[in-house]
Amino acid sequence: MRFGMPQPVHSMKPIWIVDDDQSIRFVLEKALAREDLPVRSFTNPRDVLIALEDDEPQVLVSDIRMPGGSGIDLLSKVKERLPGLPVIIMTAYSDLDSAVSAFQGGAFEYLPKPFDLPKAIELIRRAVDESVREEVLDERVREVHRDGIAATVRTRVAALVDGPSTALFHPLIRLGYALDVGH
């Protein structure tokens, strides 16, 4: 796709909620559903890591302390696989060390519990917007790279055509069109 052309409609990936507290998952699921945001919930970090083998979220919202794993460890493992993924860390145990660890690990934001639900949803929406911007930017970088390769091929084909070896002209032009670089 070229700059200035309409962008594809992004299919919204689900927001993943990871919390061992069913009431937190329930409240966030219902609030996000009212906002027409898809949601997938998990009770522990292990299940998230298994799910990441086949799927990925738009945003990850994780509790910091859960049986079977820590949100900070999950943050680290997720960031290894998906460095651009916005991760929001929630905790009922607001302390400076946890907040520092979360931000040092690459968290998008730190959300202390209990939270104001509209503010939490607003924060998740900001993370979704950031995630979509990252996806668009990544696609544009791929386009620029692809366009740069196409320009290089066009330049080299033109140099060959202008040179003494005009017998290569027609096959190289066909190759250029096959690669979508002949115009």
Disulfide bonds with the S-S distance in Angstrom:
none
